[in-house]
Amino acid sequence: MALCPAFTKAGCPCAYKGKPCFGGYCGVHKSQAPKEPVEPPSPKPPTIEPYFKNDNHTIFCGDSSQLMKQMPNESVDLVLTDPPYKDYISQRPNNDYAKPIDKGAFTFEKLVSDIERVLKPNRHFYIWCCDVTVADAIIAVKNSKTLKFKNILKWVKNNWGAGDCKGAYGRRTELCIFGQKGRREFFTNRATDVFYANRIPPKRGKHPTVKPVSILQDWIERSTLPGEVVFDPYAGSHSMAESAKLAGRDSISFELDSQYCDLGITKLT
């Protein structure tokens, strides 16, 4: 501790509180003490403004992991998303719209944690995956303290993918995890866990992994009420936002690629 500037061997002559000051600053000379440095508060991350916004739908262009930080707790009524769960490059030739998909730092554990926070109680969620990653998705949900796994839904296409044409069965299905936070009953009829829709070619859908609007709209109408908010943190082709619009629901979408954000705008205007 610093000594009083008036300190001598006999102590401070002010005899602060009746006793000599043998250490620190006495009451009289306290104003001469150097100010202790004050750590400035940590700056808040800058708020990212919407790339597009109208009365019912909002698109943010940026990294989902950063955008998620500005989402309020328990603010959405449904999460419906097709995340980048694996690196993907189309094996079909002459496919100008099939941009490679980079998994990056994505994990199902982080996505489930984000859903736990932003999804309102007694609401549903849908997470697309594949036969290679479905186990990881289910484990992440089952390890959650608030989310409950309910079904693996299957989209059956009208044709199968490429891949190993001579050493593996042709994949004709895609998988989606359905679950709940709390409990909410369906608002339409109960359906089976199998859904049929034609595959959307990337050239027509302008994205390599387009999901069918007919299925997404069905799920949105089954899981939400008109005017509620559907959230997709990995929007891609924005089929979810398009489906929400057709169903009379609001939507919030995150997408890293501005080209796909522009595609979303065309579907919402």
C-alpha positions in Angstrom: 0.0 0.0 0.0 1.3 3.5 -0.8 2.4 5.8 2.1 0.8 9.1 2.9 2.8 11.9 1.1 3.2 13.6 4.4 4.6 10.5 6.0 7.9 10.8 8.1 9.6 8.3 10.4 7.2 9.5 13.1 4.3 8.9 10.9 1.8 11.3 9.3 1.5 14.5 11.3 -2.2 14.6 10.7 -2.6 11.7 13.2 -5.7 10.5 11.3 -8.4 9.3 13.7 -6.0 10.0 16.6 -3.3 7.7 15.5 -0.3 8.3 13.3 -0.7 7.0 9.7 2.1 4.5 9.2 0.7 3.2 5.9 -1.7 4.2 3.2 -3.2 7.6 2.9 -4.7 9.4 5.8 -8.1 11.1 5.6 -6.6 14.6 5.0 -4.2 13.5 2.3 -6.5 10.9 0.7 -7.3 13.2 -2.2 -3.6 13.0 -3.3 -3.8 9.2 -3.7 -3.5 8.0 -7.3 -6.7 6.7 -8.8 -6.9 2.9 -9.1 -7.3 1.9 -12.8 -10.9 0.9 -13.6 -11.3 -1.9 -16.1 -13.7 -0.8 -18.9 -16.8 -3.0 -19.4 -16.5 -5.6 -22.1 -17.9 -4.2 -25.3 -21.2 -5.8 -26.5 -21.0 -7.4 -29.9 -22.4 -5.1 -32.6 -26.0 -5.7 -33.5 -26.3 -7.0 -37.1 -29.1 -5.3 -38.9 -31.6 -7.3 -41.1 -30.6 -7.9 -44.7 -34.4 -7.8 -45.5 -37.4 -7.1 -43.4 -41.1 -6.6 -44.0 -44.1 -6.9 -41.7 -43.9 -10.6 -41.3 -40.5 -11.9 -42.4 -36.9 -11.1 -41.6 -33.7 -12.3 -43.2 -30.3 -11.8 -41.6 -27.1 -12.3 -43.7 -24.2 -13.5 -41.6 -22.6 -16.3 -39.6 -25.4 -18.1 -37.7 -23.2 -18.6 -34.6 -22.8 -14.8 -34.3 -26.4 -13.9 -35.2 -27.7 -16.4 -32.7 -26.2 -14.3 -29.9 -28.7 -11.5 -30.5 -31.7 -13.7 -30.5 -33.8 -13.2 -27.4 -34.5 -16.1 -25.1 -37.8 -18.0 -25.7 -38.7 -15.8 -28.7 -39.8 -18.3 -31.4 -42.6 -20.7 -31.8 -41.0 -23.3 -34.1 -37.5 -24.2 -35.2 -37.3 -25.8 -38.6 -33.9 -26.0 -40.1 -31.6 -27.9 -42.5 -28.1 -27.3 -41.0 -24.7 -27.9 -42.7 -24.3 -31.2 -40.9 -21.6 -32.5 -43.3 -19.4 -31.2 -46.1 -21.2 -31.7 -49.4 -20.2 -31.5 -53.1 -22.6 -32.5 -55.7 -21.6 -35.5 -57.8 -23.8 -34.6 -60.7 -22.1 -33.0 -63.7 -22.8 -29.6 -65.1 -24.5 -28.4 -61.9 -23.9 -24.7 -61.7 -26.2 -24.1 -58.8 -24.7 -26.9 -56.5 -22.2 -24.8 -54.5 -20.1 -26.9 -52.1 -21.5 -26.9 -48.5 -18.9 -26.4 -45.8 -19.8 -27.9 -42.4 -17.3 -25.6 -40.7 -17.7 -25.6 -36.9 -21.3 -26.9 -36.9 -22.2 -29.4 -34.3 -25.6 -30.8 -33.4 -24.8 -30.2 -29.7 -24.4 -26.4 -30.3 -27.6 -26.3 -32.4 -29.6 -28.1 -29.7 -28.2 -25.7 -27.1 -29.4 -22.8 -29.2 -32.8 -24.3 -29.7 -33.1 -24.9 -25.9 -32.6 -21.2 -25.4 -34.6 -19.5 -28.2 -37.6 -21.8 -28.4 -40.6 -21.0 -26.3 -41.9 -23.7 -23.9 -44.4 -26.2 -25.3 -43.2 -25.9 -28.8 -41.9 -28.1 -31.6 -38.6 -28.4 -33.6 -37.5 -30.1 -36.7 -33.8 -30.8 -37.6 -32.9 -32.3 -41.0 -30.0 -34.8 -41.0 -29.0 -37.9 -43.0 -28.4 -41.6 -42.4 -24.7 -40.9 -41.5 -25.5 -38.1 -39.0 -28.9 -39.1 -37.6 -27.3 -40.8 -34.6 -25.4 -37.6 -33.7 -28.6 -35.6 -33.9 -30.6 -38.0 -31.7 -27.9 -38.2 -29.1 -27.6 -34.4 -28.9 -31.4 -34.1 -28.4 -31.5 -37.0 -25.9 -28.7 -35.3 -23.9 -30.8 -32.1 -23.6 -32.5 -31.2 -20.3 -35.5 -29.5 -22.0 -35.9 -31.0 -25.5 -37.5 -34.4 -26.1 -37.0 -36.6 -29.2 -40.2 -37.9 -30.7 -39.8 -39.2 -34.3 -37.5 -39.6 -37.3 -39.5 -38.3 -40.2 -38.7 -39.6 -43.8 -39.0 -37.7 -47.0 -39.3 -40.2 -49.9 -38.3 -38.8 -53.2 -39.3 -39.8 -56.7 -35.7 -40.8 -57.6 -32.5 -41.6 -55.8 -29.1 -39.8 -55.5 -25.9 -40.6 -57.2 -23.1 -41.8 -54.9 -21.5 -45.3 -55.2 -23.7 -46.6 -58.1 -22.2 -50.1 -58.0 -21.4 -50.6 -54.3 -24.2 -49.0 -52.3 -28.0 -48.8 -52.4 -29.4 -45.7 -54.0 -30.6 -43.2 -51.3 -34.1 -42.2 -52.0 -34.9 -40.8 -48.5 -33.9 -37.9 -46.3 -34.4 -37.8 -42.6 -35.6 -35.2 -40.2 -35.6 -35.3 -36.3 -38.9 -34.1 -34.8 -39.2 -33.2 -31.1 -40.7 -31.0 -28.5 -39.8 -28.6 -25.8 -42.4 -29.4 -23.2 -45.6 -30.6 -25.0 -47.8 -29.2 -27.7 -50.5 -31.2 -29.6 -50.8 -31.0 -33.3 -53.2 -28.4 -34.9 -54.1 -30.6 -37.9 -54.6 -34.3 -38.4 -52.0 -36.8 -37.2 -49.8 -38.0 -40.0 -47.5 -41.0 -40.5 -43.7 -40.5 -40.3 -43.3 -40.9 -44.0 -43.8 -38.0 -46.5 -43.7 -38.1 -50.3 -42.5 -35.3 -52.6 -40.5 -35.0 -55.7 -36.8 -34.1 -55.5 -36.1 -30.5 -56.5 -33.2 -30.3 -59.0 -30.6 -27.7 -57.9 -30.9 -25.9 -61.3 -34.6 -25.2 -60.6 -34.2 -24.7 -56.8 -31.0 -22.7 -57.2 -29.5 -24.5 -54.2 -27.9 -28.0 -53.9 -30.2 -29.3 -51.1 -33.6 -27.8 -51.5 -36.4 -29.1 -49.3 -40.0 -29.4 -50.7 -42.3 -26.6 -49.7 -45.3 -29.1 -49.7 -43.7 -31.0 -46.7 -42.5 -27.9 -44.9 -45.8 -26.1 -45.1 -47.5 -29.3 -43.8 -45.2 -29.4 -40.8 -45.6 -25.7 -40.1 -49.4 -25.8 -40.1 -49.3 -28.9 -37.9 -47.0 -27.4 -35.3 -48.0 -23.7 -35.2 -50.9 -21.3 -35.2 -51.3 -18.4 -37.8 -49.1 -15.5 -36.9 -46.6 -17.4 -34.9 -42.9 -17.2 -35.6 -40.9 -19.9 -37.4 -37.1 -19.8 -37.1 -34.5 -21.2 -39.5 -30.8 -20.5 -38.5 -29.5 -22.1 -41.7 -31.9 -20.9 -44.4 -30.2 -21.9 -47.6 -32.8 -21.8 -50.3 -35.3 -20.2 -47.9 -37.9 -22.9 -48.5 -38.8 -22.7 -44.8 -39.5 -18.9 -45.1 -41.5 -19.5 -48.3 -43.5 -22.2 -46.6 -44.2 -20.0 -43.6 -45.4 -17.3 -45.9 -47.8 -19.7 -47.6 -49.0 -20.9 -44.2 -49.7 -17.4 -42.8 -46.8 -17.6 -40.3 -44.0 -15.1 -39.6 -40.4 -16.2 -40.1 -36.8 -15.3 -39.1 -34.0 -16.7 -41.3 -30.2 -16.7 -41.0 -28.1 -17.3 -44.0 -24.3 -16.8 -44.6 -24.4 -16.5 -48.4 -25.8 -13.2 -49.7 -26.8 -14.9 -53.0 -29.1 -17.2 -51.1 -30.4 -14.2 -49.1 -31.3 -12.6 -52.3 -33.1 -15.8 -53.4 -35.0 -15.6 -50.1 -36.1 -12.0 -50.8 -37.6 -13.1 -54.2 -39.7 -15.7 -52.4 -41.0 -13.3 -49.8 -41.8 -10.3 -52.0 
